């Protein structure tokens, strides 16, 4: 019985950095918490690392918008 309580306390302690990392990424905190709690905090951390950061997503969207604008300008110039 004591082993189970200690196991849950250790899991809760290791969930803190996992949730902190999830806050900076595109994955929701609920998904990160569920994966970390069901499997282990290590698996949860690896799950989070597979998702891009919010800054990366913003950068990629800006690049795609710039490419769209270039494509639209080139189509307008052809006409």
N, C-alpha and C positions, 0 to 999 in steps of 0.2 A: 504494500500500500504506500509506504513511504517513497519507494522508487518511482511510482507513478506521479506523485506530487512533485518530486524533485525534477522529473522529466518535463512536466508541464511548466514549471518555473524556469528551467533552462531554455525551453522553447520560447517562452514569452520574452525572456531577456534577449535572445537572438533574433526575435521578430522586429525589434526596434530598428536596427540598421537596415533590415530588408524593407520595411515600410518607408524609411527615410529615402532609400534608393528608388523605391516605386513612386514616390512623390515627384521625382524629377523626370519620370519617364511617362510614356503614353499609356501604360497599363494602369488600370484602376487599382485603387488601394484594396478594394474588396477582393478582386481576383488574386492579388499578391498575398493577401492575408489568408485566403482559402488555400492556395497552393502551398504556402509555407506551413500552414498549420496541419494540413492533411498529410503532406509528405515529410518535409523537413525544411528548416530555414535555409539550408544549403541548396536544396533543389529550388526553393522559392527564389533565392538570390540568382541562380542560373536562369530561371524563368524570366526574371526581371531584366537581366542583362541581354536577353534576346530581343527586347523591345527598344525602339529608338528613343532618344531623349526628345523633349519638347522642342529644344533649340534645333535639333537635327531635322525634325519634321517641318518646322517653320522655314528653315533654310531650303529644304527640298521643294516646298510649295512655292517659295519665291523664285527659285530657279525655273520651275515648271511654268510659272506665270510669265517670266521673262521670255522663255522659249515660245510660249503661245503668242505673245505680243510680236515676236520676230516673225513667226509664221504668218500671222495676220497681216503684218506690214508687207511681207514679200508677196502675199496673194493680192493685196491691193495694188502693189506696184506692177504686177503682171497685167492687171486689167487696164 
